[in-house]
Amino acid sequence: MAAAVGSPAPDFTARNQHGEQVRLSDYAGRRDVVLVFYPYAFSQVCTSELAALRDRPELLAAAEFLAISCDPMYTLRAYADAQKLEFGLLSDFWPHGAIASAYGVFDADRGCAVRGTFVVDRTGVIRWSVVNPIPEARDLDDYAAALASLNADG
């Protein structure tokens, strides 16, 4: 079961595509965060989703976007470079799928995350989420609406 809206977001630390440690709680009090879990770097639907996000600078400016997969850090670096992705790509490689599991979006049979998205506000509370099956892309306009609603409330 996915982490519930209204509950505290499970904190985590992971390496980004540059090898830097990123901790979710470091954004507390500073910035809303959108966690975008995706199955695999270089796969067709994931690449189209993240490229669409890359091409929406107004959306990227509205919050800190952290895309999370179970791919190793070095794969994420090659992927970010190839796709010109400048937002954070976080590795949930080891312990394998621990972050996705904490959010209830790890598919143990496939060894990857399903398409789960969580909007975490500045207080560390999950304010919106959507979980799609692996083959089904998400709608970026849903992210925009969730962030606009969050900013209207706070």
DSSP file with accessible surface (Angstrom, degrees, kcal/mol):
  #  RESIDUE AA STRUCTURE BP1 BP2  ACC     N-H-->O    O-->H-N    N-H-->O    O-->H-N    TCO  KAPPA ALPHA  PHI   PSI    X-CA   Y-CA   Z-CA
    1    1 A M              0   0  218      0, 0.0     3,-0.1     0, 0.0   104,-0.1   0.000 360.0 360.0 360.0 134.7    0.0    0.0    0.0
    2    2 A A        -     0   0   32      1,-0.1   102,-0.3   102,-0.1   101,-0.1  -0.290 360.0 -85.4 -68.6 151.7    1.3    3.4   -1.0
    3    3 A A        -     0   0   18    100,-1.9     2,-0.2     1,-0.1    -1,-0.1  -0.305  58.1-110.7 -55.4 137.1    2.3    6.0    1.7
    4    4 A A    >   -     0   0   58      4,-0.1     3,-1.9     1,-0.1   122,-0.3  -0.502  19.4-110.3 -84.9 142.5   -0.9    7.9    2.6
    5    5 A V  T 3  S+     0   0   83      1,-0.2   122,-0.2    -2,-0.2    -1,-0.1  -0.420 107.8  31.7 -61.4 136.1   -1.8   11.5    1.9
    6    6 A G  T 3  S+     0   0   49    120,-3.7    -1,-0.2     1,-0.4   121,-0.1   0.280  99.1 106.7  94.4  -8.7   -1.7   13.4    5.1
    7    7 A S  S <  S-     0   0   34     -3,-1.9   119,-2.8   119,-0.2    -1,-0.4  -0.643  82.7 -89.5 -99.8 158.5    1.0   11.2    6.7
    8    8 A P  B     -A  125   0A 105      0, 0.0   117,-0.3     0, 0.0    -4,-0.1  -0.422  46.8-113.2 -63.2 138.7    4.6   12.2    7.3
    9    9 A A        -     0   0   15    115,-3.2     2,-0.1    -2,-0.1    94,-0.1  -0.561  33.7-107.8 -71.9 130.9    6.8   11.3    4.3
   10   10 A P        -     0   0   38      0, 0.0     2,-0.1     0, 0.0    -1,-0.1  -0.418  37.9-128.8 -59.3 126.8    9.3    8.6    5.1
   11   11 A D        +     0   0   66     -2,-0.1     2,-0.3    13,-0.1    12,-0.0  -0.438  35.8 167.7 -76.8 154.6   12.7   10.2    5.3
   12   12 A F        -     0   0   18     -2,-0.1    12,-1.9     2,-0.0     2,-0.4  -0.983  29.5-141.0-158.1 162.9   15.6    8.8    3.3
   13   13 A T  E     +B   23   0B  66     -2,-0.3     2,-0.3    10,-0.2    10,-0.2  -0.997  31.0 160.2-128.8 133.8   19.1    9.5    2.1
   14   14 A A  E     -B   22   0B   7      8,-2.4     8,-3.1    -2,-0.4     2,-0.3  -0.976  38.9-106.1-148.1 159.8   20.3    8.5   -1.4
   15   15 A R  E     -BC  21  91B 119     76,-0.5    76,-2.6    -2,-0.3     6,-0.2  -0.713  31.6-143.2 -88.2 139.6   23.0    9.4   -3.9
   16   16 A N  E >   - C   0  90B  12      4,-2.4     3,-2.3    -2,-0.3    74,-0.2  -0.259  41.3 -81.2 -88.8-174.7   22.1   11.4   -6.9
   17   17 A Q  T 3  S+     0   0    6     72,-0.6    60,-0.1     1,-0.3    73,-0.1   0.643 131.8  52.7 -64.9 -13.3   23.6   11.0  -10.4
   18   18 A H  T 3  S-     0   0   93      2,-0.1    -1,-0.3    71,-0.1     3,-0.1   0.323 119.9-106.8-101.3   3.2   26.6   13.0   -9.3
   19   19 A G  S <  S+     0   0   18     -3,-2.3     2,-0.2     1,-0.3    -2,-0.1   0.499  73.9 140.7  84.4   5.5   27.3   10.9   -6.2
   20   20 A E        -     0   0  112      1,-0.1    -4,-2.4    -5,-0.0     2,-0.4  -0.582  56.6-114.8 -83.8 142.2   26.1   13.5   -3.8
   21   21 A Q  E     -B   15   0B 108     -2,-0.2     2,-0.4    -6,-0.2    -6,-0.2  -0.606  31.5-168.2 -75.1 130.9   24.0   12.5   -0.8
   22   22 A V  E     -B   14   0B  16     -8,-3.1    -8,-2.4    -2,-0.4     2,-0.5  -0.989   2.9-168.8-122.0 128.2   20.5   13.8   -0.9
   23   23 A R  E >   -B   13   0B 112     -2,-0.4     3,-1.3   -10,-0.2     4,-0.3  -0.976  19.2-144.4-119.2 128.1   18.3   13.7    2.2
   24   24 A L  G >  S+     0   0   11    -12,-1.9     3,-2.1    -2,-0.5     4,-0.3   0.913  99.1  58.4 -56.0 -45.0   14.6   14.4    1.9
   25   25 A S  G >  S+     0   0   50    -13,-0.3     3,-1.3     1,-0.3    -1,-0.3   0.693  87.9  76.1 -65.3 -14.9   14.4   16.1    5.4
   26   26 A D  G <  S+     0   0   96     -3,-1.3    -1,-0.3     1,-0.3    -2,-0.2   0.716  91.4  56.1 -66.4 -18.1   17.0   18.6    4.2
   27   27 A Y  G X> S+     0   0   34     -3,-2.1     3,-2.3    -4,-0.3     4,-2.3   0.561  78.8 123.9 -88.2  -9.4   14.2   20.3    2.2
   28   28 A A  T <4 S+     0   0   55     -3,-1.3    95,-0.2    -4,-0.3    94,-0.1  -0.262  83.3   6.5 -55.7 132.6   12.0   20.7    5.3
   29   29 A G  T 34 S+     0   0   63     93,-3.1    -1,-0.3     1,-0.1    94,-0.1   0.343 128.7  64.0  78.1  -7.1   11.0   24.4    5.9
   30   30 A R  T <4 S+     0   0  151     -3,-2.3     2,-0.3     1,-0.3    -2,-0.2   0.766 104.4   0.5-114.8 -40.8   12.7   25.4    2.5
   31   31 A R     <  -     0   0   73     -4,-2.3    -1,-0.3    91,-0.1     2,-0.2  -0.995  60.5-113.6-158.5 141.9   11.0   23.8   -0.4
   32   32 A D        -     0   0    7     -2,-0.3    32,-2.9    30,-0.2     2,-0.4  -0.507  38.3-148.4 -70.7 151.4    8.1   21.5   -1.5
   33   33 A V  E     -dE  64 120B   3     87,-3.0    87,-3.5    30,-0.2     2,-0.5  -0.971  12.5-156.6-128.9 139.2    9.4   18.2   -3.0
   34   34 A V  E     -dE  65 119B   0     30,-3.0    32,-2.8    -2,-0.4     2,-0.6  -0.976  11.8-156.6-114.4 117.9    7.9   16.0   -5.7
   35   35 A L  E     -dE  66 118B   0     83,-3.0    83,-2.1    -2,-0.5     2,-0.6  -0.859   8.2-169.5 -95.0 122.0    9.2   12.4   -5.5
   36   36 A V  E     -dE  67 117B   2     30,-2.8    32,-2.6    -2,-0.6     2,-0.4  -0.902   3.0-164.5-116.9  97.7    8.8   10.7   -8.9
   37   37 A F  E     +d   68   0B   1     79,-3.2    79,-0.2    -2,-0.6    32,-0.2  -0.686  14.3 174.8 -81.6 136.2    9.4    6.9   -8.7
   38   38 A Y        -     0   0    0     30,-2.4    75,-0.5    -2,-0.4    32,-0.3  -0.981  32.4-126.2-142.2 153.1   10.1    5.3  -12.0
   39   39 A P  S    S-     0   0    1      0, 0.0    31,-0.6     0, 0.0     2,-0.4   0.970  78.0  -1.1 -67.3 -59.1   11.0    1.7  -13.1
   40   40 A Y    >   -     0   0   92     29,-0.1     3,-1.3    72,-0.1     6,-0.2  -0.988  60.3-121.6-145.1 134.6   14.1    1.9  -15.3
   41   41 A A  T 3  S+     0   0   11     -2,-0.4     3,-0.1     1,-0.2    35,-0.1  -0.361 100.9  22.0 -62.8 148.2   16.5    4.5  -16.8
   42   42 A F  T 3  S+     0   0  108      1,-0.2    -1,-0.2     2,-0.1     2,-0.2   0.412  90.9 129.2  72.3  -0.4   16.7    4.3  -20.6
   43   43 A S    <>  -     0   0   34     -3,-1.3     4,-2.6     1,-0.1    -1,-0.2  -0.540  67.7-114.6 -82.9 158.0   13.3    2.6  -20.9
   44   44 A Q  H  > S+     0   0  172      2,-0.2     4,-2.3     1,-0.2     5,-0.2   0.926 109.1  38.5 -62.0 -53.8   10.8    4.1  -23.3
   45   45 A V  H  > S+     0   0   42      2,-0.2     4,-2.6     1,-0.2    -1,-0.2   0.932 117.8  50.3 -68.0 -41.1    8.0    5.3  -21.1
   46   46 A C  H  > S+     0   0    0      1,-0.2     4,-2.7     2,-0.2     5,-0.3   0.929 111.4  48.9 -61.0 -44.2   10.3    6.4  -18.3
   47   47 A T  H  X S+     0   0   26     -4,-2.6     4,-2.5     1,-0.2     5,-0.2   0.922 111.6  48.6 -64.2 -41.4   12.4    8.4  -20.8
   48   48 A S  H  X S+     0   0   66     -4,-2.3     4,-2.1    -5,-0.2    -1,-0.2   0.917 113.1  48.5 -66.7 -38.2    9.3   10.0  -22.3
   49   49 A E  H  X S+     0   0   14     -4,-2.6     4,-2.0     2,-0.2    -2,-0.2   0.942 115.2  42.5 -64.2 -49.2    8.0   11.0  -18.8
   50   50 A L  H  X S+     0   0    2     -4,-2.7     4,-2.6     2,-0.2    -2,-0.2   0.859 113.3  52.7 -71.4 -31.8   11.3   12.4  -17.6
   51   51 A A  H  X S+     0   0   15     -4,-2.5     4,-1.9    -5,-0.3    -1,-0.2   0.909 108.4  51.3 -67.3 -39.1   11.9   14.2  -20.9
   52   52 A A  H  < S+     0   0   42     -4,-2.1    -2,-0.2    -5,-0.2    -1,-0.2   0.911 110.9  48.4 -63.3 -39.3    8.5   15.8  -20.7
   53   53 A L  H >< S+     0   0    2     -4,-2.0     3,-2.0     1,-0.2     7,-0.3   0.936 108.3  54.0 -64.8 -45.0    9.3   16.9  -17.1
   54   54 A R  H 3< S+     0   0   76     -4,-2.6    -1,-0.2     1,-0.3    -2,-0.2   0.865 105.8  54.7 -54.3 -36.4   12.6   18.3  -18.3
   55   55 A D  T 3< S+     0   0   99     -4,-1.9    -1,-0.3     1,-0.2    -2,-0.2   0.300  93.5  74.4 -86.9  11.0   10.7   20.3  -20.9
   56   56 A R    X>  +     0   0   58     -3,-2.0     4,-2.3     1,-0.1     3,-0.8  -0.637  52.4 167.0-120.4  71.6    8.4   22.0  -18.3
   57   57 A P  H 3> S+     0   0   88      0, 0.0     4,-1.9     0, 0.0    -1,-0.1   0.842  76.0  58.0 -58.7 -31.4   10.7   24.6  -16.6
   58   58 A E  H 3> S+     0   0  109      2,-0.2     4,-0.6     1,-0.2    -2,-0.1   0.873 108.6  46.1 -67.0 -33.5    7.7   26.3  -15.0
   59   59 A L  H X> S+     0   0    6     -3,-0.8     3,-1.1     2,-0.2     4,-0.5   0.930 111.0  51.4 -72.8 -43.8    6.8   23.0  -13.3
   60   60 A L  H >< S+     0   0   40     -4,-2.3     3,-0.7    -7,-0.3    -2,-0.2   0.821 106.9  55.6 -62.2 -29.6   10.4   22.3  -12.2
   61   61 A A  H 3< S+     0   0   70     -4,-1.9    -1,-0.3    -5,-0.2    -2,-0.2   0.726  96.1  66.9 -74.6 -19.9   10.5   25.8  -10.7
   62   62 A A  H << S-     0   0   35     -3,-1.1     2,-0.3    -4,-0.6   -30,-0.2   0.686 116.9 -10.8 -77.1 -19.0    7.5   25.1   -8.5
   63   63 A A  S << S-     0   0    0     -3,-0.7     2,-0.6    -4,-0.5   -30,-0.2  -0.965  80.6 -81.1-164.2 172.6    9.2   22.5   -6.4
   64   64 A E  E     -d   33   0B  52    -32,-2.9   -30,-3.0    -2,-0.3     2,-0.5  -0.813  45.1-153.1 -87.4 119.3   12.3   20.3   -6.0
   65   65 A F  E     -d   34   0B   4     -2,-0.6    23,-1.0   -32,-0.2     2,-0.5  -0.860  14.3-177.4 -98.0 127.7   11.8   17.3   -8.2
   66   66 A L  E     -df  35  88B   2    -32,-2.8   -30,-2.8    -2,-0.5     2,-0.5  -0.975   9.9-159.4-126.0 111.4   13.6   14.1   -7.3
   67   67 A A  E     -df  36  89B   1     21,-2.9    23,-3.5    -2,-0.5     2,-0.4  -0.821  13.7-163.1 -93.0 130.5   13.2   11.1   -9.6
   68   68 A I  E     +df  37  90B   0    -32,-2.6   -30,-2.4    -2,-0.5     2,-0.3  -0.955  18.3 155.5-125.1 128.1   14.0    7.8   -8.0
   69   69 A S  E     - f   0  91B   1     21,-2.0    23,-3.2    -2,-0.4    24,-0.2  -0.910  50.3-113.3-138.9 170.3   14.8    4.4   -9.5
   70   70 A C  S    S+     0   0    9    -31,-0.6    21,-0.1   -32,-0.3   -30,-0.1   0.288  76.9 120.2 -87.9  11.0   16.6    1.3   -8.4
   71   71 A D  S    S-     0   0   23     19,-0.2    22,-0.4     1,-0.1    21,-0.2  -0.432  73.4 -98.9 -71.8 150.4   19.3    1.9  -11.1
   72   72 A P     >  -     0   0   44      0, 0.0     4,-2.0     0, 0.0     3,-0.5  -0.296  33.5-109.3 -66.1 155.9   22.9    2.3   -9.9
   73   73 A M  H  > S+     0   0   33      1,-0.2     4,-2.1     2,-0.2     5,-0.1   0.862 117.5  54.5 -54.6 -41.2   24.3    5.8   -9.6
   74   74 A Y  H  > S+     0   0  185      1,-0.2     4,-2.0     2,-0.2    -1,-0.2   0.876 106.9  50.8 -67.4 -34.5   26.6    5.4  -12.6
   75   75 A T  H  > S+     0   0   47     -3,-0.5     4,-2.7     2,-0.2    -1,-0.2   0.924 109.3  51.8 -64.5 -42.0   23.7    4.4  -14.8
   76   76 A L  H  X S+     0   0    0     -4,-2.0     4,-2.9     1,-0.2    -2,-0.2   0.869 107.3  52.6 -64.7 -35.0   21.8    7.5  -13.6
   77   77 A R  H  X S+     0   0  104     -4,-2.1     4,-2.4     2,-0.2    -1,-0.2   0.944 111.6  45.1 -65.3 -46.0   24.7    9.7  -14.5
   78   78 A A  H  X S+     0   0   50     -4,-2.0     4,-2.6     2,-0.2    -2,-0.2   0.908 115.0  49.4 -63.1 -40.3   24.8    8.3  -18.1
   79   79 A Y  H  X S+     0   0    0     -4,-2.7     4,-2.5     2,-0.2    -2,-0.2   0.936 110.9  48.2 -64.8 -47.9   21.1    8.6  -18.3
   80   80 A A  H  X>S+     0   0    3     -4,-2.9     5,-2.1     1,-0.2     4,-0.9   0.916 114.4  46.9 -59.9 -43.7   21.0   12.2  -17.1
   81   81 A D  H  <5S+     0   0   92     -4,-2.4     3,-0.5    -5,-0.2    -2,-0.2   0.931 113.4  47.8 -64.2 -44.8   23.8   13.2  -19.5
   82   82 A A  H  <5S+     0   0   59     -4,-2.6    -2,-0.2     1,-0.2    -1,-0.2   0.882 122.2  34.4 -65.7 -36.3   22.1   11.4  -22.5
   83   83 A Q  H  <5S-     0   0   51     -4,-2.5    -1,-0.2    -5,-0.2    -2,-0.2   0.398 105.7-122.2-100.1  -0.1   18.7   13.0  -21.8
   84   84 A K  T  <5 +     0   0  150     -4,-0.9     2,-0.6    -3,-0.5    -3,-0.2   0.911  48.8 169.1  57.0  47.0   20.0   16.3  -20.5
   85   85 A L      < +     0   0    6     -5,-2.1    -1,-0.2    -6,-0.2     4,-0.1  -0.822  15.0 176.7 -93.1 118.3   18.1   15.9  -17.2
   86   86 A E        +     0   0  182     -2,-0.6    -1,-0.1     2,-0.1     2,-0.1   0.538  51.9  87.5-102.7  -9.9   19.2   18.5  -14.7
   87   87 A F  S    S-     0   0   20      1,-0.1     2,-0.2    -7,-0.1   -21,-0.1  -0.408  95.6 -72.8 -82.1 168.7   16.9   17.6  -11.8
   88   88 A G  E     - f   0  66B  12    -23,-1.0   -21,-2.9    -2,-0.1     2,-0.6  -0.422  39.1-166.8 -70.1 129.2   18.0   15.0   -9.2
   89   89 A L  E     - f   0  67B   0     -2,-0.2   -72,-0.6   -23,-0.2     2,-0.4  -0.977  17.2-158.1-109.9 116.9   18.0   11.4  -10.2
   90   90 A L  E     -Cf  16  68B   0    -23,-3.5   -21,-2.0    -2,-0.6     2,-0.6  -0.813  10.3-132.4-104.9 140.2   18.3    9.3   -7.0
   91   91 A S  E     +Cf  15  69B  19    -76,-2.6   -76,-0.5    -2,-0.4     3,-0.2  -0.785  21.5 177.4 -94.2 121.4   19.6    5.7   -6.8
   92   92 A D      > +     0   0    5    -23,-3.2     5,-3.0    -2,-0.6     6,-0.3  -0.204  47.0 121.0-105.7  35.4   17.5    3.3   -4.7
   93   93 A F  T   5 +     0   0   90    -22,-0.4     3,-0.2     1,-0.2    -1,-0.2   0.893  57.9  61.4 -71.8 -43.7   20.0    0.5   -5.7
   94   94 A W  T   5S+     0   0  209      1,-0.4    -1,-0.2    -3,-0.2     2,-0.1  -0.981 107.7  26.0-145.1 132.3   21.2   -0.5   -2.3
   95   95 A P  T > 5S-     0   0   85      0, 0.0     3,-2.3     0, 0.0    -1,-0.4   0.493 119.5-114.1 -59.7 133.1   19.6   -1.6   -0.1
   96   96 A H  T 3 5S-     0   0   75      1,-0.3    -3,-0.2    -3,-0.2    -2,-0.2  -0.173  84.0 -12.8 -56.2 116.4   17.7   -2.5   -3.2
   97   97 A G  T 3><S+     0   0    0     -5,-3.0     4,-2.8    14,-0.1    -1,-0.3   0.600  87.6 137.8  73.8  15.5   14.3   -0.7   -3.4
   98   98 A A  H <> S+     0   0   45     -3,-2.3     4,-2.0    -6,-0.3    -2,-0.1   0.895  74.0  44.1 -62.7 -41.0   14.4    0.4    0.3
   99   99 A I  H  > S+     0   0   15     -4,-0.3     4,-1.4     2,-0.2    -1,-0.2   0.953 115.0  47.7 -69.5 -48.1   13.0    3.9   -0.5
  100  100 A A  H  4>S+     0   0    0      1,-0.2     5,-2.8     2,-0.2     6,-0.5   0.902 111.7  52.3 -58.8 -39.0   10.4    2.6   -3.0
  101  101 A S  H ><5S+     0   0   66     -4,-2.8     3,-1.4     1,-0.2    -1,-0.2   0.907 104.4  55.1 -63.2 -42.3    9.4    0.0   -0.3
  102  102 A A  H 3<5S+     0   0   54     -4,-2.0    -1,-0.2     1,-0.3    -2,-0.2   0.812 112.4  43.9 -61.3 -28.4    9.0    2.7    2.3
  103  103 A Y  T 3<5S-     0   0    1     -4,-1.4  -100,-1.9    -3,-0.3    -1,-0.3   0.393 115.6-116.7 -96.1   0.6    6.6    4.5    0.0
  104  104 A G  T < 5S+     0   0   31     -3,-1.4    -3,-0.2    -4,-0.4    -2,-0.1   0.741  87.1 107.1  74.5  24.4    4.7    1.3   -0.9
  105  105 A V      < +     0   0    2     -5,-2.8     9,-2.9    -6,-0.2     2,-0.5   0.140  40.1 116.9-122.7  21.4    5.7    1.4   -4.6
  106  106 A F  E     -H  113   0C  49     -6,-0.5     2,-0.9     7,-0.2     7,-0.3  -0.784  51.4-152.5 -93.5 127.9    8.3   -1.3   -4.9
  107  107 A D  E >>> -H  112   0C  37      5,-3.4     4,-1.7    -2,-0.5     5,-1.4  -0.850   9.8-170.7 -96.9  99.7    7.4   -4.3   -7.2
  108  108 A A  T 345S+     0   0   77     -2,-0.9    -1,-0.2     1,-0.2     5,-0.1   0.808  81.7  58.6 -65.3 -29.9    9.4   -7.1   -5.6
  109  109 A D  T 345S+     0   0  159      1,-0.2    -1,-0.2    -3,-0.1    -2,-0.0   0.861 118.0  30.9 -68.0 -34.5    8.7   -9.5   -8.5
  110  110 A R  T <45S-     0   0  143     -3,-0.5    -2,-0.2     2,-0.2    -1,-0.2   0.559 103.1-128.0 -98.1 -14.9   10.3   -7.1  -11.0
  111  111 A G  T  <5S+     0   0   21     -4,-1.7     2,-0.3     1,-0.3    -3,-0.2   0.803  74.5  88.8  72.7  30.0   12.9   -5.6   -8.7
  112  112 A C  E   <S-H  107   0C   0     -5,-1.4    -5,-3.4   -16,-0.1    -1,-0.3  -0.931  79.3 -91.7-148.9 170.0   11.9   -2.0   -9.5
  113  113 A A  E     -H  106   0C   1    -75,-0.5    -7,-0.2   -74,-0.3     2,-0.1  -0.553  32.4-133.0 -81.1 149.1    9.5    0.8   -8.5
  114  114 A V        -     0   0   27     -9,-2.9     2,-1.7    -2,-0.2    -1,-0.1  -0.387  49.6 -74.4 -84.7 178.8    6.1    1.3  -10.1
  115  115 A R  E    S+ G   0 132B   5     17,-1.4    17,-3.0    -2,-0.1     2,-0.4  -0.559  70.9 159.1 -82.3  83.8    5.2    4.8  -11.2
  116  116 A G  E     - G   0 131B   0     -2,-1.7   -79,-3.2    15,-0.3     2,-0.4  -0.880  19.7-169.7-107.4 138.8    4.4    6.5   -7.9
  117  117 A T  E     -EG  36 130B   0     13,-2.9    13,-1.9    -2,-0.4     2,-0.4  -0.997   3.0-175.5-128.9 134.8    4.5   10.2   -7.4
  118  118 A F  E     -EG  35 129B   0    -83,-2.1   -83,-3.0    -2,-0.4     2,-0.6  -0.996  15.9-151.1-133.2 126.2    4.3   12.0   -4.0
  119  119 A V  E     -EG  34 128B   0      9,-2.9     8,-3.3    -2,-0.4     9,-1.1  -0.881  18.0-167.7 -95.6 120.1    4.1   15.7   -3.3
  120  120 A V  E     -EG  33 126B   3    -87,-3.5   -87,-3.0    -2,-0.6     6,-0.2  -0.940  10.8-142.0-111.2 123.7    5.7   16.4    0.0
  121  121 A D    >   -     0   0   19      4,-2.7     3,-2.2    -2,-0.5   -90,-0.1  -0.173  34.6 -90.3 -79.6 178.5    5.1   19.9    1.5
  122  122 A R  T 3  S+     0   0  115      1,-0.3   -93,-3.1     2,-0.1   -92,-0.2   0.651 125.7  58.3 -65.3 -16.2    7.7   21.9    3.4
  123  123 A T  T 3  S-     0   0  102    -95,-0.2    -1,-0.3     2,-0.2   -95,-0.1   0.431 120.1-107.1 -91.5  -1.1    6.6   20.4    6.7
  124  124 A G  S <  S+     0   0   24     -3,-2.2  -115,-3.2     1,-0.3     2,-0.4   0.652  75.6 133.8  87.6  17.6    7.4   16.9    5.4
  125  125 A V  B     -A    8   0A  26   -117,-0.3    -4,-2.7    -4,-0.0     2,-0.5  -0.825  60.9-118.4-104.3 138.3    3.8   15.8    5.0
  126  126 A I  E     +G  120   0B   0   -119,-2.8  -120,-3.7    -2,-0.4    -6,-0.2  -0.626  35.3 172.9 -73.2 122.0    2.5   14.0    1.9
  127  127 A R  E     +     0   0B 116     -8,-3.3     2,-0.3    -2,-0.5    -1,-0.2   0.594  62.0   8.8-107.8 -16.4   -0.1   16.2    0.3
  128  128 A W  E     +G  119   0B  64     -9,-1.1    -9,-2.9  -124,-0.1    -1,-0.3  -0.968  62.6 173.0-161.3 147.0   -0.9   14.4   -2.9
  129  129 A S  E     -G  118   0B  37     -2,-0.3     2,-0.3   -11,-0.2   -11,-0.2  -0.991  11.1-172.7-155.2 158.5    0.0   11.2   -4.6
  130  130 A V  E     -G  117   0B  37    -13,-1.9   -13,-2.9    -2,-0.3     2,-0.4  -0.972   7.7-161.7-148.4 141.4   -0.7    9.0   -7.6
  131  131 A V  E     -G  116   0B  65     -2,-0.3   -15,-0.3   -15,-0.2    -2,-0.0  -0.993  11.6-176.7-128.4 122.9    0.4    5.5   -8.4
  132  132 A N  E     -G  115   0B  19    -17,-3.0   -17,-1.4    -2,-0.4     6,-0.1  -0.875  32.9-100.9-114.1 151.9    0.3    4.1  -11.9
  133  133 A P    >   -     0   0   72      0, 0.0     3,-1.7     0, 0.0    -1,-0.1  -0.248  46.6 -97.4 -63.2 160.4    1.1    0.6  -13.2
  134  134 A I  T 3  S+     0   0   24      1,-0.3    -2,-0.0   -96,-0.0   -21,-0.0   0.869 121.2  46.2 -51.9 -45.1    4.5    0.3  -14.9
  135  135 A P  T 3  S+     0   0   98      0, 0.0     2,-0.7     0, 0.0    -1,-0.3   0.642  96.1  87.8 -78.4  -6.0    3.3    0.7  -18.5
  136  136 A E  S <  S-     0   0  105     -3,-1.7   -21,-0.1   -21,-0.0    -4,-0.1  -0.795  70.0-142.7-102.9 114.5    1.1    3.7  -17.8
  137  137 A A        -     0   0   50     -2,-0.7     2,-0.2     1,-0.1   -91,-0.1  -0.283  18.5-121.1 -69.0 153.5    2.6    7.2  -18.0
  138  138 A R        -     0   0   19     -6,-0.1     2,-0.6    -8,-0.0    -1,-0.1  -0.560  20.6-114.0 -91.6 162.3    1.6    9.9  -15.6
  139  139 A D    >>  -     0   0   81     -2,-0.2     3,-1.4     1,-0.1     4,-0.9  -0.859  14.7-155.6-100.7 116.1    0.1   13.3  -16.6
  140  140 A L  H 3> S+     0   0   20     -2,-0.6     4,-2.1     1,-0.3     3,-0.2   0.775  92.2  67.3 -63.6 -25.3    2.3   16.2  -15.7
  141  141 A D  H 3> S+     0   0   91      1,-0.2     4,-2.4     2,-0.2    -1,-0.3   0.828  94.3  58.8 -64.7 -27.5   -0.7   18.5  -15.6
  142  142 A D  H <> S+     0   0   74     -3,-1.4     4,-2.3     2,-0.2    -1,-0.2   0.899 105.1  49.2 -65.5 -39.6   -1.7   16.5  -12.5
  143  143 A Y  H  X S+     0   0    4     -4,-0.9     4,-2.7     2,-0.2     5,-0.2   0.930 110.8  50.2 -60.7 -47.1    1.6   17.5  -10.8
  144  144 A A  H  X S+     0   0   30     -4,-2.1     4,-2.6     1,-0.2    -2,-0.2   0.917 111.5  47.5 -60.1 -44.2    1.0   21.1  -11.7
  145  145 A A  H  X S+     0   0   61     -4,-2.4     4,-2.5     2,-0.2    -1,-0.2   0.912 111.9  50.3 -64.8 -41.5   -2.5   21.1  -10.3
  146  146 A A  H  X S+     0   0   12     -4,-2.3     4,-2.3     1,-0.2    -2,-0.2   0.920 113.2  45.5 -64.0 -42.0   -1.4   19.4   -7.1
  147  147 A L  H  X S+     0   0    3     -4,-2.7     4,-2.6     2,-0.2    -2,-0.2   0.904 111.8  51.6 -69.4 -37.7    1.4   22.0   -6.6
  148  148 A A  H  X S+     0   0   61     -4,-2.6     4,-1.9    -5,-0.2    -2,-0.2   0.918 111.5  47.9 -64.4 -40.7   -0.9   24.9   -7.4
  149  149 A S  H  X S+     0   0   64     -4,-2.5     4,-1.9     2,-0.2    -2,-0.2   0.912 111.0  51.0 -64.9 -41.6   -3.4   23.7   -4.9
  150  150 A L  H  X S+     0   0   20     -4,-2.3     4,-1.5     1,-0.2    -2,-0.2   0.931 112.1  46.0 -61.6 -45.4   -0.6   23.2   -2.3
  151  151 A N  H  < S+     0   0   76     -4,-2.6    -1,-0.2     1,-0.2    -2,-0.2   0.806 110.1  54.0 -70.9 -28.4    0.7   26.7   -2.8
  152  152 A A  H  < S+     0   0   83     -4,-1.9    -1,-0.2    -5,-0.2    -2,-0.2   0.847 111.2  46.8 -71.4 -32.7   -2.9   28.1   -2.7
  153  153 A D  H  <        0   0  132     -4,-1.9    -2,-0.2    -5,-0.1    -1,-0.2   0.766 360.0 360.0 -77.2 -28.7   -3.4   26.4    0.7
  154  154 A G     <        0   0  100     -4,-1.5    -3,-0.2    -5,-0.2    -2,-0.2   0.440 360.0 360.0-118.2 360.0   -0.1   27.6    2.2
